[in-house]
Each structure stands twice: as C-alpha cells, then as structure tokens.
Amino acid sequence: MNCEKYKNLINEYIEGTISNEQAEELKRHTETCERCREEFEQCTVLEYAVREAFSTSSSAEEGKASVMARLSAEPNTAVGRTQYNLTWFTGRRASIAAGILLAIGLTLGFAMGRASTDKPTGAKVPMRVAKLDGTVLVRHEGLNAWQPLKADSTIHLGDTFHSTARSAFVLEMEDTSTIEVNQNSMLVLKFYNGGTQFHLEYGRCTAALESPHPRFFIGTPHGRVEALGTEFTVTVE
C-alpha cells in the first residue's frame, strides 16, 4: 500500500489545513493501516509536546530542550521492524529529530504567538472541561492553529475538538448535563437557531442529560439526531 498520500494528509492535519473530507479519508485509512495510525499518533503527541514547551514564558532554547527531554525519555517503539517500515515510521527516536526541526521552525512563531493579540472570535459558552484523558486538540473558529485542550480551557462557540487515539474528554454544560467524546472523534460547537449545537463530524459521543431537559440535538454530516431520553449515544462512521 502506498501511504505517501496519507503521510501528506497527516502533515496537513497537524498544520490545521486539512478539509473535513480529507480528515474523514485519513480516519478511514488509519483504522486499517497500522503504520499510518502510529505515525498519526506520534505526530499529534509531538505537536502537543512542542505546544506545551512553548506555551509558557520560557525562552526558545528552554522550549526546545523541553521537547527533547519529553521525547528522548520515551522508548523506541520500532525495535525489530523491517527495513521497509523504517523508511519513515522509525519510532520515537526519529520523532526526536523531527521534533527538533519543528521546534526550530516554530520558535519564532511561538515567541510571537505569546505576544499576539489574536484571540478566538466565537463567544464564550457556559461549558467546562469536566474530564480530560490523553491528547485532545482544539481549534478556535477564525484561527488556523490547533492547541492542546486543558482542564481550565475556556470554551468558545465555533470550537472544533479532536480527540486523538486513546484519548477522550467530557464537556459539562450549565445545567450539569454532559457530553463525552471518545477517541478518534471530532466535535464542533456550532451556532444553530439562536443557540449552541454539538456537531459530531466523525467518531462517537455520549450525552447524559439532566431530567427534565429541553429538546436536545446532536448534528452529524447525515442530519440531526434528537435525544429521546436522558442518555444517548451518536456514532458517525
């Protein structure tokens, strides 16, 4: 199988330039291709490490050192693989080299980003991150960059959330109702009919609603799904 196309799609995902259709194609491919799935997971973890390293007031050199420390501490998962698999799936040690290049390339961008006035354009919504496991990324509407979701992150209308492999998160609404998003899923907070609507692009989510509750919908690429009880699950393949 020629995976070069999907390697490029992974790069576009990390850069935040991938389209919804391409993301869906990449998702389908990584479900059946172990090599691409591992590469995708490594890239998202690498991006998280770089963003964390440069998210504080530390210098560029300190940030790069932090990336090196995080990645070099992890084992090389590619030991014993064939030479073919080592062409660009060479485990964490190869990711260290990629991390150095990425950190150097983003040094100026992150340094300027900390002083930037760019802020989310969407209004704040009364939700909080109630639970967070693994690496979950969020992209604010009007901005290109993905950022790691944190326990104290402010939620905005228009936010797009992506839970990577072996990751999940829970958003709690004002009335303590919750929506849990499973791994390998993408959820968008959209403006609909004067309010906020959850839109599941792909993956799986479960809503647990307080009783009684007003009419509640989750949007999907195939239409809206209405809650008929206090707990329901939506899956988009």
RODOMAR-182391 format. One line per 3 residues: their letters; for each residue z, x, y of N, C-alpha, C, CB. Coordinates in pm, 1 decimal. Atoms other than C-alpha are relative to their C-alpha. Glycine has a CB too. Layout:
# residues N
A	Z/X/Y/Z/X/Y/Z/X/Y/Z/X/Y | ...
***
This chain:
# residues 237
MNC	0.0/84.1/-119.9/0.0/0.0/0.0/0.0/87.8/125.2/122.7/-95.3/0.4 | 6.4/-74.8/-124.1/-95.2/136.6/344.3/98.2/-59.5/99.7/-143.2/-0.2/57.1 | -106.6/53.1/-85.2/216.4/97.9/558.2/-10.0/48.1/144.1/134.4/38.4/-56.3
EKY	12.5/-53.5/-135.3/86.0/270.3/871.8/4.1/-111.5/103.5/-129.4/80.0/14.0 | 0.9/114.1/-92.1/25.0/-66.8/1037.9/141.3/-47.9/27.5/-84.3/-114.8/-56.6 | -135.1/53.0/-15.8/383.9/-172.7/977.7/92.4/102.5/64.6/56.2/-43.2/-135.1
KNL	-72.7/-102.9/-73.2/517.5/160.5/1097.2/-20.6/-19.9/150.0/-45.9/141.5/-43.4 | 29.0/25.4/-141.1/344.4/85.7/1428.1/70.7/-125.8/49.3/-150.8/-13.0/21.8 | -69.8/122.7/-39.4/492.3/-265.3/1431.2/148.9/25.5/17.7/-22.4/-110.4/-104.1
INE	-141.1/-35.4/-15.9/839.8/-118.4/1381.8/21.3/67.4/134.8/47.2/92.5/-114.8 | -10.2/-65.9/-130.4/779.9/104.6/1684.0/-9.2/-101.4/113.3/-109.9/106.0/15.3 | 13.3/102.8/-103.2/667.9/-197.0/1886.3/126.2/-85.4/7.9/-122.4/-88.7/-27.8
YIE	-124.4/76.9/-0.2/981.0/-384.4/1779.0/107.9/73.8/77.5/47.0/-27.5/-143.6 | -101.3/-79.9/-67.8/1205.9/-100.9/1896.4/-26.4/4.7/149.7/4.1/141.7/-57.5 | 35.6/-5.1/-142.0/1015.3/-86.0/2225.9/10.7/-135.9/67.3/-140.5/53.6/16.4
GTI	-10.5/134.1/-56.6/1050.3/-461.9/2271.0/-133.0/-60.0/38.3/88.0/2.5/119.0 | 133.2/50.0/-36.1/674.4/-520.0/2289.1/-64.0/-80.7/-112.2/-90.6/115.7/37.1 | 57.5/71.8/113.4/623.0/-693.6/1954.3/-5.7/-149.5/29.4/81.6/26.5/-128.0
SNE	13.2/144.3/-19.6/497.7/-1052.6/1959.5/73.4/-73.8/-111.4/-149.3/-42.0/3.9 | -67.0/79.8/102.4/658.6/-1336.0/1764.5/-79.0/0.0/-130.7/20.0/-143.4/49.2 | 83.6/0.4/119.8/362.9/-1344.7/1524.6/9.2/133.7/-73.6/-146.0/-30.2/36.8
QAE	-11.0/-131.4/62.5/383.0/-969.7/1464.8/137.4/19.2/-63.2/-26.6/110.2/102.7 | -135.1/-10.7/55.0/759.7/-990.8/1413.7/10.8/-74.4/-132.1/103.0/-54.1/99.4 | -1.5/77.7/123.8/708.1/-1259.0/1150.9/-75.3/73.7/-111.0/-61.9/-139.3/23.2
ELK	76.6/-76.6/98.7/443.9/-1046.2/976.9/80.7/119.5/-50.1/-133.4/47.7/60.4 | -83.0/-114.1/38.3/675.5/-744.0/981.1/114.5/-44.9/-89.8/55.1/71.3/124.7 | -109.7/53.0/81.2/959.8/-955.5/842.5/-46.4/-25.0/-143.3/55.0/-130.1/61.7
RHT	51.2/29.1/134.1/746.1/-1073.7/551.7/-26.5/128.9/-78.0/-128.8/-83.6/8.9 | 33.0/-125.5/68.1/633.2/-719.4/475.7/125.8/73.2/-45.4/-82.5/90.3/91.9 | -121.3/-73.4/36.1/983.1/-566.7/480.2/78.7/-68.7/-110.6/88.1/17.2/121.5
ETC	-66.6/69.2/110.5/1101.2/-831.2/235.7/-52.2/46.3/-135.8/-18.5/-150.8/13.8 | 60.6/-42.4/126.6/867.3/-687.2/-28.8/-22.0/150.5/-8.7/-131.4/-70.3/-19.5 | 24.4/-144.9/-1.3/832.8/-321.4/75.1/130.6/72.9/30.5/-109.7/37.6/104.9
ERC	-128.8/-67.4/-16.7/1147.5/-115.2/23.3/-8.6/113.9/100.5/49.4/53.0/-133.6 | 14.3/-113.9/-90.6/1013.8/187.1/212.5/-1.2/-44.2/145.5/-127.3/77.0/-31.7 | 5.5/48.4/-137.8/932.2/-10.4/526.7/132.2/-64.7/40.9/-115.0/-99.9/16.7
REE	-128.6/62.4/-31.4/1258.0/-204.2/504.8/102.7/105.8/39.3/51.1/-82.1/-120.0 | -94.7/-106.2/-31.7/1457.9/118.8/501.9/-33.2/64.8/133.9/0.9/105.3/-110.6 | 40.9/-59.0/-128.2/1255.5/263.7/788.8/41.1/-89.5/115.5/-151.9/23.7/3.1
FEQ	-36.8/94.9/-104.6/1314.4/-51.0/992.1/150.3/3.6/24.6/-44.6/-142.3/-37.8 | -145.0/-4.1/-14.4/1688.8/-40.3/924.3/43.8/128.3/69.0/67.8/-12.3/-136.5 | -36.2/-127.0/-61.3/1706.7/328.1/1018.5/-32.5/0.4/148.8/-71.7/114.9/-69.7
CTV	40.1/3.4/-140.5/1520.9/268.3/1344.2/95.2/-84.6/83.2/-141.8/-53.5/13.2 | -90.1/85.8/-76.5/1748.6/-16.8/1450.7/136.7/64.7/14.6/13.3/-136.9/-66.8 | -127.7/-70.8/-9.9/2059.7/186.0/1369.9/-11.1/115.5/97.7/44.9/51.0/-137.7
LEY	22.7/-110.8/-91.7/1912.4/483.2/1555.1/0.2/-48.6/143.6/-131.6/70.2/-31.9 | 3.7/54.1/-134.8/1839.1/268.8/1859.2/140.0/-36.0/46.4/-91.5/-122.1/6.6 | -136.9/37.6/-34.9/2195.1/135.7/1851.0/81.0/123.4/37.5/67.4/-74.8/-116.6
AVR	-75.9/-121.4/-27.1/2338.2/488.1/1836.9/-36.2/58.6/135.3/-23.8/102.8/-109.3 | 44.0/-54.6/-128.3/2128.1/603.1/2131.5/50.9/-84.4/115.2/-152.3/9.2/5.1 | -45.0/87.6/-108.3/2211.8/299.6/2342.8/150.9/11.8/21.1/-37.8/-145.8/-30.2
EAF	-144.3/-15.4/-12.1/2582.5/335.5/2266.7/34.6/131.4/68.2/66.4/-7.3/-137.4 | -29.1/-131.5/-55.2/2574.6/704.3/2353.8/-23.4/5.0/149.6/-83.8/104.8/-68.3 | 35.5/-5.4/-140.8/2416.6/639.8/2693.4/48.8/-121.5/78.1/-148.7/12.5/14.3
STS	-44.1/121.8/-68.0/2592.8/312.7/2778.7/120.2/24.1/88.4/32.3/-107.1/-100.7 | -116.8/-30.5/-80.8/2892.1/483.7/2937.0/-41.2/91.9/114.0/111.8/64.6/-85.5 | 27.8/-88.8/-113.2/2920.6/716.4/3233.6/-17.6/144.4/-45.0/112.2/-8.6/102.9
SSA	16.0/-135.6/50.2/2873.0/1020.6/3010.1/-131.4/59.4/49.2/5.7/1.9/-153.3 | 121.5/-68.1/-42.8/2614.7/1281.5/3102.8/-106.2/-10.7/-107.5/28.4/147.1/32.8 | 109.2/3.3/96.6/2277.6/1308.8/2935.7/28.7/92.3/-117.5/-131.9/39.1/66.8
EEG	-29.8/-93.5/108.0/2391.2/1613.0/2737.8/106.0/-56.3/-93.3/45.9/134.0/56.6 | -103.5/60.6/83.5/2703.1/1431.0/2618.9/-57.9/-112.3/-84.4/114.8/-52.8/86.2 | 62.8/108.9/73.8/2489.2/1134.1/2520.1/-78.9/51.4/-118.5/-90.4/-80.1/91.0
KAS	78.4/-55.8/110.3/2253.3/1346.6/2312.6/91.2/56.9/-108.7/-95.2/109.4/51.8 | -94.5/-53.6/98.0/2549.3/1520.3/2148.8/61.4/-111.8/-82.6/110.2/80.5/69.8 | -56.9/114.5/71.3/2692.9/1180.3/2059.7/-95.9/-52.0/-105.6/35.4/-111.7/98.0
VMA	100.4/44.2/97.0/2367.9/1074.7/1892.3/-3.3/95.4/-118.5/-139.8/-9.2/65.5 | 3.9/-98.9/107.5/2360.4/1398.5/1693.2/121.1/-13.4/-91.1/-6.8/141.2/57.6 | -122.7/8.9/79.0/2721.6/1358.0/1583.9/-1.3/-121.9/-89.9/121.7/-4.1/91.0
RLS	1.7/123.6/78.5/2672.5/999.2/1467.2/-95.7/10.0/-117.7/-38.6/-118.2/88.2 | 102.8/-0.6/103.4/2354.6/1061.6/1271.7/20.4/110.8/-102.3/-135.7/14.1/62.9 | -16.7/-111.1/93.4/2434.7/1400.9/1122.1/117.5/-22.7/-93.2/18.7/130.2/75.6
AEP	-115.7/28.6/84.9/2759.3/1260.9/981.5/-34.7/-88.7/-117.1/108.9/-64.5/80.6 | 38.4/92.2/105.9/2567.8/1016.2/761.3/-80.6/73.2/-106.7/-80.7/-117.7/57.1 | 69.2/-68.9/109.3/2429.6/1117.6/419.6/-149.3/-21.6/3.9/53.6/-45.8/-132.8
NTA	144.3/12.6/14.5/2064.4/1176.1/346.9/-28.2/-93.5/-116.7/-67.4/139.0/-21.7 | 20.8/100.9/103.8/1962.3/864.9/155.5/-129.4/20.5/-76.5/0.9/-137.4/60.9 | 130.7/-18.0/63.4/1625.5/1007.4/49.5/1.0/105.1/-110.1/-102.0/37.6/103.5
VGR	-7.3/-103.9/102.1/1752.1/1264.7/-201.7/-60.5/-50.4/-130.1/145.6/44.7/-22.1 | 57.6/35.9/128.3/1546.2/1259.1/-519.2/-127.0/-81.7/8.8/98.8/-74.2/-78.6 | 122.1/78.5/-11.6/1247.8/1071.1/-379.9/-122.3/88.0/-19.7/-6.3/-69.8/135.8
TQY	124.3/-73.0/19.5/890.0/1169.6/-444.5/-50.3/53.5/132.6/-105.9/-89.2/-65.5 | 56.3/-58.3/-121.1/691.5/1377.1/-200.5/-74.1/-105.1/81.0/-93.7/115.6/-34.6 | 71.7/104.8/-72.4/482.9/1070.8/-114.6/95.1/-77.5/90.0/-69.9/-95.5/-98.0
NLT	-95.5/76.4/-78.9/790.5/885.6/3.2/54.8/79.8/116.6/113.3/-47.0/-87.0 | -57.0/-83.0/-104.7/888.6/1181.1/218.0/-95.5/19.5/116.5/39.5/133.6/-56.1 | 95.4/-20.4/-108.5/581.7/1159.8/440.4/57.7/-46.3/133.0/-130.5/-73.8/-29.3
WFT	-68.6/42.1/-122.6/769.5/951.8/697.5/123.9/-80.3/-28.8/-92.3/-80.7/86.9 | -126.0/62.1/39.8/1056.7/797.7/502.2/88.4/109.7/-58.8/-22.8/-117.2/-103.2 | -72.2/-116.3/49.9/1267.9/1111.3/477.1/150.1/-11.7/17.3/-48.6/123.4/68.9
GRR	-144.0/17.0/-5.8/1614.1/965.5/520.9/58.5/33.6/134.5/64.7/83.0/-103.5 | -70.9/-14.2/-126.3/1876.2/1019.6/784.2/-24.2/133.6/66.7/146.2/-18.8/-21.5 | 21.2/-130.2/-63.3/1808.6/1389.9/836.3/-124.5/-1.6/87.4/-11.5/110.0/-105.9
ASI	120.1/10.5/-82.5/1458.5/1313.7/960.3/27.6/-86.8/121.3/-117.4/-57.2/-81.2 | -32.9/85.5/-113.3/1605.2/1042.7/1178.8/75.6/77.0/107.1/82.0/-119.5/-46.0 | -69.4/-82.6/-98.8/1821.4/1307.2/1344.1/-101.6/61.0/95.8/83.3/111.0/-69.1
AAG	104.0/-58.7/-84.5/1508.3/1483.0/1465.8/-61.4/-105.8/89.9/-108.7/66.3/-85.7 | 55.4/108.5/-81.0/1365.4/1151.9/1579.9/98.5/-41.0/107.4/-36.4/-120.6/-87.5 | -102.4/37.3/-96.8/1694.4/1077.3/1748.8/5.3/95.0/117.8/134.5/-5.3/-66.5
ILL	1.7/-98.1/-108.7/1680.3/1399.3/1946.3/-114.6/-29.3/95.6/-12.2/143.4/-55.8 | 116.3/28.6/-83.9/1329.8/1319.4/2069.1/20.4/-127.6/79.4/-126.2/-11.0/-85.1 | -21.7/126.0/-69.2/1426.2/963.3/2151.9/102.9/16.3/110.0/44.0/-108.0/-97.6
AIG	-104.4/-19.9/-100.0/1740.3/1072.5/2331.8/-53.1/76.6/120.0/118.6/73.9/-60.9 | 57.6/-76.6/-110.4/1549.7/1331.5/2534.5/-93.1/-87.5/82.3/-75.5/123.2/-52.8 | 95.1/85.1/-70.4/1279.6/1079.5/2618.1/67.0/-107.7/82.0/-93.7/-63.2/-97.3
LTL	-67.8/108.9/-69.7/1531.5/817.3/2723.5/107.3/48.3/96.0/61.0/-93.6/-99.5 | -106.3/-52.0/-85.4/1768.2/1048.9/2909.5/-13.1/-50.3/142.5/-0.7/151.4/-1.5 | 20.1/42.7/-137.7/1617.3/974.9/3249.1/7.6/-150.9/10.7/-133.9/49.9/52.8
GFA	-0.7/145.7/-3.6/1566.4/609.1/3167.0/138.9/-58.0/-5.5/-80.6/-54.2/-112.7 | -135.5/51.4/10.1/1926.0/552.0/3064.1/82.1/38.2/122.3/66.8/51.6/-126.7 | -74.5/-41.4/-118.3/2061.0/754.4/3353.9/-33.2/-89.7/117.8/-29.9/146.0/34.4
MGR	40.4/89.1/-107.8/1858.7/542.1/3594.5/42.3/-143.0/-29.4/-150.9/7.0/21.5 | -35.7/135.5/37.8/1936.1/227.8/3398.4/142.6/-34.1/34.1/-22.3/-20.0/-145.5 | -139.3/27.6/-31.3/2307.3/264.0/3456.7/17.3/-33.6/146.4/87.0/118.1/-36.8
AST	-10.8/27.6/-142.6/2245.1/253.5/3829.7/-97.9/-107.2/44.1/-23.0/126.5/79.6 | 102.9/97.6/-33.7/1969.9/-6.2/3813.4/60.2/-132.5/41.2/-93.6/-20.2/-116.8 | -45.6/132.1/-43.3/2003.3/-344.4/3981.0/-59.3/-109.5/-86.8/-36.4/-23.9/146.2
DKP	59.1/99.9/88.4/1804.0/-517.9/3705.4/109.3/-71.3/-77.2/-100.8/64.8/-96.6 | -99.0/80.6/69.5/2012.2/-799.7/3567.1/-70.2/-117.3/-66.5/110.3/-49.2/97.0 | 60.9/117.0/63.9/1946.5/-1094.7/3337.4/-31.7/-107.9/101.9/92.2/-56.1/-108.1
TGA	39.6/105.8/-93.4/1758.9/-1370.7/3517.8/52.0/-136.0/-42.4/-150.8/-5.0/12.5 | -48.8/128.2/48.9/1893.0/-1650.5/3299.4/143.3/-26.4/41.5/-11.2/-5.9/-149.7 | -136.1/37.9/-37.1/2205.2/-1841.9/3395.5/96.2/27.7/-115.2/5.9/-148.7/40.1
KVP	-101.7/-18.5/102.5/2527.4/-1766.3/3211.7/27.4/-133.5/-68.6/130.2/58.4/61.0 | -31.5/121.4/75.3/2610.4/-2015.9/2939.0/141.2/13.1/-56.1/-104.0/-24.3/-114.6 | -139.5/-4.5/46.5/2962.7/-2110.8/2823.9/9.8/22.3/-150.4/71.7/-129.1/36.9
MRV	-10.8/-38.9/140.5/2949.5/-1931.5/2491.1/60.7/139.0/-6.6/-139.0/-3.8/-71.3 | -53.3/-134.6/21.3/3118.4/-1626.4/2348.2/-34.9/46.5/-140.3/153.5/3.4/21.9 | 22.7/-58.4/132.1/3063.6/-1390.0/2058.7/131.1/-8.9/-76.7/-50.8/149.0/10.0
AKL	-123.8/21.1/75.2/3324.5/-1509.8/1808.5/13.4/95.7/-117.7/6.5/-142.8/-49.8 | -2.3/-92.0/113.6/3227.5/-1272.8/1526.7/-125.7/84.3/4.7/11.0/-76.5/-135.5 | 113.4/-91.5/-6.4/3002.9/-970.8/1500.1/12.3/102.1/-112.0/-7.4/70.5/138.2
DGT	2.4/-95.1/110.8/2916.0/-772.9/1189.1/-131.8/76.0/1.2/20.2/-72.3/-135.6 | 121.1/-80.1/7.1/2670.2/-485.1/1172.2/-66.0/17.4/135.9/-97.3/-62.6/-95.9 | 77.3/-25.8/-121.3/2396.0/-421.6/1427.1/-79.7/-123.5/38.7/-94.0/120.5/-19.6
VLV	71.1/115.5/-54.5/2283.7/-720.6/1632.1/-51.6/38.8/137.6/92.4/-127.2/7.3 | 62.4/-34.8/-127.2/2043.4/-671.9/1922.7/-25.1/-124.8/82.1/-130.9/76.1/-22.7 | 27.0/111.8/-89.9/1996.3/-893.5/2227.0/-94.9/46.9/109.4/131.8/-56.3/61.1
RHE	91.6/-28.5/-110.1/1717.0/-904.9/2484.0/7.6/-115.9/97.6/-146.7/21.9/-50.8 | -10.7/103.1/-102.4/1764.3/-1092.1/2810.8/-138.6/-39.5/49.9/87.4/48.6/117.0 | 127.4/49.3/-51.6/1482.7/-1306.6/2944.2/-36.5/73.0/128.7/6.3/-152.2/24.4
GLN	46.1/-71.3/-118.2/1275.5/-1118.7/3201.0/16.5/150.0/-9.2/72.0/-49.5/119.3 | -19.1/-143.2/20.3/1381.1/-776.9/3069.5/-65.1/41.0/-131.4/150.9/36.8/0.6 | 71.1/-46.3/118.4/1199.2/-564.6/2812.5/90.3/65.9/-103.4/-106.7/95.9/40.2
AWQ	-82.3/-82.0/88.9/1484.0/-361.2/2664.8/91.3/-83.8/-88.8/83.2/96.7/81.3 | -100.1/55.5/91.0/1688.1/-457.7/2359.9/129.8/76.1/19.3/-47.5/7.5/-148.6 | -131.0/-61.6/-12.5/2060.8/-389.7/2381.1/86.4/-43.3/-117.7/66.9/-37.8/134.7
PLK	-90.5/42.9/106.9/2334.6/-393.5/2116.4/92.2/-110.7/49.8/83.1/119.2/-52.4 | -93.2/106.9/-33.1/2532.2/-717.0/2123.3/141.7/49.6/-24.6/-29.3/-128.3/-83.1 | -139.2/-41.8/13.1/2903.8/-660.3/2175.3/90.7/-122.5/0.8/39.2/97.5/113.7
ADS	-95.1/110.6/9.0/3213.7/-871.9/2126.8/26.3/-63.3/136.2/130.9/48.2/-60.6 | -27.0/52.5/-134.0/3254.2/-908.2/2503.3/-128.1/-25.0/79.8/89.6/96.2/76.1 | 126.8/22.2/-70.2/2885.7/-960.6/2586.1/-3.0/-137.6/65.5/-118.1/14.4/-96.9
TIH	22.4/127.0/-67.8/2803.3/-1230.7/2839.5/-130.0/-60.1/-51.3/-4.1/18.4/154.6 | 116.9/67.3/56.0/2559.3/-1485.9/2701.2/-76.9/-69.7/111.7/41.7/-101.8/-109.6 | 84.6/56.8/-104.8/2265.5/-1596.2/2917.5/-107.1/-89.9/-60.5/-65.0/111.6/83.4
LGD	112.2/84.1/39.3/2007.7/-1869.4/2894.1/-125.3/87.1/-9.1/-20.5/-117.5/101.1 | 119.3/-81.4/19.8/1687.3/-1717.4/2759.4/22.6/122.2/-86.0/-53.3/42.6/130.9 | -28.6/-115.9/85.4/1862.9/-1453.2/2549.1/-66.6/-15.7/-137.1/152.5/18.4/-16.7
TFH	53.3/-5.0/136.1/1692.9/-1352.4/2224.6/87.9/93.7/-81.5/-149.8/47.4/-1.5 | -88.4/-78.0/86.0/1917.9/-1229.0/1944.0/-72.4/35.2/-129.5/130.6/-77.7/-29.9 | 56.2/-40.9/129.2/1806.7/-1028.5/1641.6/109.5/64.9/-82.5/-120.3/97.6/18.6
STA	-96.6/-59.8/92.3/2047.5/-965.1/1354.9/-78.1/80.2/-103.2/89.8/-109.6/-69.1 | 72.1/-88.4/90.6/1926.9/-669.5/1152.4/53.5/-16.0/-142.1/11.7/146.9/46.2 | -43.0/8.0/139.9/1969.6/-614.6/778.5/149.5/26.0/-11.4/-78.2/100.4/-86.7
RSA	-143.6/-10.2/25.1/2329.3/-654.9/657.6/81.3/-22.6/126.4/33.5/135.6/-58.8 | -69.7/32.2/-124.6/2431.1/-794.3/995.7/5.9/-151.0/17.6/-69.8/66.2/121.4 | -13.8/142.5/-29.0/2545.1/-1133.4/1123.3/86.6/-14.9/124.2/61.6/-77.5/-121.4
FVL	-86.4/25.3/-114.9/2707.9/-1290.4/1426.2/22.4/-149.7/14.4/-60.9/58.8/129.5 | -35.9/139.6/-23.7/2872.6/-1613.1/1537.9/16.0/-21.9/149.8/130.5/-38.5/-75.9 | -18.3/41.8/-138.4/2840.4/-1778.7/1878.9/87.1/-125.0/1.6/-137.1/-26.4/69.9
EME	-88.3/116.0/-13.9/3116.8/-2018.1/1980.9/-29.0/-70.2/131.6/149.2/42.3/-7.5 | 31.1/79.1/-118.5/3036.8/-2298.2/2224.2/126.9/-48.2/69.1/-87.6/-119.0/-37.3 | -113.4/40.7/-82.9/3259.0/-2453.2/2488.5/95.3/-92.9/-74.0/-49.6/-67.8/126.0
DTS	-85.1/94.0/73.8/3386.5/-2724.7/2252.1/48.8/57.5/-132.4/-75.4/-129.2/-25.5 | -38.3/-77.5/119.1/3462.4/-2458.8/1983.4/-92.9/-21.6/-119.1/140.8/-35.3/-40.4 | 103.1/3.4/103.6/3159.3/-2560.1/1776.6/-61.4/139.6/-10.4/-109.8/-108.2/31.9
TIE	54.2/-134.1/19.6/2993.4/-2252.1/1629.8/-136.9/-5.2/-65.7/95.2/84.0/-84.2 | 125.3/-19.3/72.6/2657.5/-2130.1/1509.6/-1.0/143.0/-52.5/-125.2/-28.4/91.6 | 0.4/-130.6/65.5/2640.6/-1843.4/1261.7/-143.2/38.2/-35.6/89.7/-0.9/-126.8
VNQ	135.9/-48.6/24.6/2323.4/-1636.2/1239.0/6.0/110.7/-103.9/-66.8/50.9/131.6 | -1.6/-95.0/111.1/2257.5/-1448.6/916.1/-85.9/122.1/29.8/-48.3/-67.5/-127.9 | 79.0/-122.1/-13.5/2091.8/-1110.7/865.9/-149.4/-31.0/4.6/30.3/95.7/-115.4
NSM	146.4/11.1/-9.0/1721.8/-1060.1/937.5/-42.9/-132.4/62.0/-62.9/14.7/-138.6 | 28.9/126.7/-67.3/1715.9/-1355.2/1175.4/-17.9/22.8/148.9/112.1/-102.5/-25.2 | 18.4/-6.0/-144.6/1601.5/-1414.8/1531.7/27.0/-137.2/60.0/-142.7/48.3/36.0
LVL	-41.1/123.7/-65.6/1762.2/-1679.0/1754.1/-21.8/13.0/149.8/148.0/-33.1/-31.2 | 25.8/0.2/-144.0/1662.4/-1771.9/2110.5/74.9/-116.9/63.5/-153.1/-9.2/29.9 | -62.8/107.2/-76.1/1862.1/-1971.5/2365.6/-101.2/-50.0/102.2/132.1/48.5/69.6
KFY	104.6/53.9/-85.7/1602.5/-2194.8/2531.8/51.9/-114.2/86.5/-117.4/-47.6/-84.1 | -29.8/114.0/-86.5/1621.2/-2440.0/2820.6/-82.3/-118.1/-48.1/-30.1/32.3/150.4 | 71.0/117.8/50.1/1537.3/-2786.3/2693.3/69.3/-125.7/50.7/-6.4/0.2/-155.4
NGG	-49.1/130.7/-43.9/1579.1/-3127.6/2854.3/129.7/11.6/80.4/22.0/-90.6/-120.5 | -114.7/-15.6/-88.0/1827.6/-3002.5/3111.0/117.3/74.9/-59.0/45.5/-131.3/42.5 | -111.3/-70.8/63.3/2043.2/-2806.8/2867.4/-46.9/118.7/-81.6/78.4/-94.3/-88.1
TQF	28.8/-116.1/83.5/2059.0/-2517.4/2624.3/-25.8/-43.9/-143.3/115.9/101.1/5.1 | 29.5/30.6/140.0/1896.3/-2542.4/2282.4/-17.2/129.2/-78.3/-126.9/-87.8/-11.8 | 19.8/-112.5/90.1/1916.6/-2298.1/1996.0/-136.8/-12.8/-65.4/112.4/6.5/-106.9
HLE	132.5/-1.2/62.8/1574.0/-2199.7/1864.0/-3.4/113.8/-100.2/-114.4/15.2/106.2 | 5.1/-99.8/106.4/1552.2/-2019.2/1529.6/-145.1/38.0/-25.9/67.3/-52.9/-129.7 | 136.9/-47.5/23.0/1233.5/-1812.4/1520.5/-23.7/26.3/-148.3/-27.4/127.8/81.5
YGR	5.8/-22.0/144.0/1297.0/-1697.2/1165.6/139.1/38.1/-49.2/-104.3/110.3/-36.1 | -129.6/-33.6/57.1/1585.7/-1637.6/928.6/80.4/-123.5/-35.8/78.1/85.4/95.9 | -90.2/106.5/44.6/1887.0/-1856.9/863.2/119.9/-8.3/93.3/46.5/24.3/-145.8
CTA	-119.5/20.3/-81.6/2164.7/-2006.6/1073.8/72.1/-126.5/-45.7/-36.7/-9.4/150.6 | -83.0/113.8/38.8/2450.6/-2249.5/1012.4/82.9/-44.4/119.2/91.4/35.8/-119.9 | -77.5/56.2/-110.2/2602.1/-2477.5/1276.2/119.4/-76.0/-55.8/-87.7/-92.7/88.0
ALE	-121.4/73.9/33.9/2960.5/-2602.9/1243.4/45.5/-70.9/126.8/112.9/95.0/-57.2 | -20.4/78.1/-121.6/3012.0/-2882.8/1495.4/132.3/-75.4/-3.1/-114.7/-97.6/19.6 | -120.9/80.1/-12.6/3325.8/-3049.1/1622.2/-35.1/-147.9/-13.6/70.6/27.5/135.1
SPH	22.2/144.4/15.6/3362.1/-3420.0/1546.6/93.9/-76.0/93.5/22.1/-44.4/-148.3 | 142.6/36.2/-7.9/3258.9/-3628.7/1724.1/-75.4/98.7/88.6/-16.9/-144.1/54.5 | 81.3/-89.6/-81.4/2971.0/-3443.8/1884.9/-124.9/-74.1/45.3/-37.4/128.9/-78.7
PRF	125.3/62.1/-45.3/2665.5/-3541.3/2090.1/-114.7/42.7/-90.9/-30.8/38.3/147.6 | 116.5/-37.3/80.3/2317.3/-3518.0/1939.6/-24.9/149.8/14.6/-126.0/-81.4/42.7 | 13.3/-145.5/1.9/2256.6/-3158.9/1841.0/-124.8/37.6/-79.7/127.1/67.2/-60.7
FIG	125.5/-41.0/62.5/1925.4/-2994.7/1758.8/-7.9/152.2/-8.0/-120.6/-56.1/78.2 | 41.3/-139.9/6.5/1804.7/-2654.2/1645.4/-152.0/1.0/-8.5/65.5/75.1/-122.7 | 144.8/-9.0/-0.8/1444.5/-2576.0/1731.8/-49.0/104.3/-99.1/-50.1/32.5/139.3
TPH	65.8/-96.1/88.5/1209.8/-2396.4/1493.5/-148.0/3.0/36.8/20.5/-37.4/-152.0 | 144.7/-0.1/-25.4/841.0/-2296.6/1505.6/-69.7/-123.3/-56.0/-62.8/124.3/-59.1 | 60.3/117.2/63.1/778.7/-2611.4/1299.0/52.1/-131.4/57.6/25.2/3.3/-148.7
GRV	-56.2/121.4/-58.4/972.1/-2855.9/1515.6/151.7/7.8/8.3/-41.7/-122.1/-81.4 | -145.0/2.7/-16.7/1329.5/-2956.4/1595.2/67.5/-65.1/-120.3/37.6/-74.5/128.6 | -80.2/54.5/109.3/1597.0/-3025.4/1334.3/129.2/-54.1/59.7/29.3/108.6/-110.2
EAL	-120.1/62.4/-55.9/1879.1/-3267.5/1419.1/114.6/4.2/-100.1/-28.7/-145.0/41.3 | -119.4/0.4/84.5/2232.2/-3236.8/1287.1/38.8/-143.4/-32.2/117.2/74.1/69.1 | -40.1/133.6/43.0/2329.4/-3542.9/1083.7/147.6/-4.5/-37.6/-85.2/-45.3/-117.8
GTE	-142.4/-7.2/30.3/2685.4/-3426.7/1018.3/64.3/107.5/84.7/23.6/27.7/-149.6 | -70.6/-102.6/-76.6/2931.7/-3164.4/1133.3/-39.7/141.7/-40.8/149.2/-17.6/-16.4 | 43.1/-133.3/42.3/2780.7/-2875.9/938.3/-137.1/-8.2/-65.9/102.9/62.9/-97.1
FTV	132.1/-2.2/61.8/2420.9/-2798.6/857.0/-63.8/136.4/17.9/-90.0/-109.3/59.3 | 64.8/-130.6/2.7/2201.9/-2500.6/782.4/-150.2/-16.2/16.7/31.9/74.1/-131.1 | 144.5/-0.1/-21.8/1848.6/-2428.6/900.2/-54.8/135.0/-45.0/-35.3/-28.1/150.5
TVE	65.7/-121.9/47.0/1620.4/-2175.3/732.4/-147.1/-4.4/38.0/16.5/16.9/-153.5 | 141.6/-13.3/-34.6/1283.3/-2058.6/864.1/-53.2/121.6/-73.2/-21.5/12.9/155.5 | 57.1/-109.9/78.8/1082.6/-1850.5/618.5/-109.9/69.4/78.7/-55.3/-51.7/-134.6
***
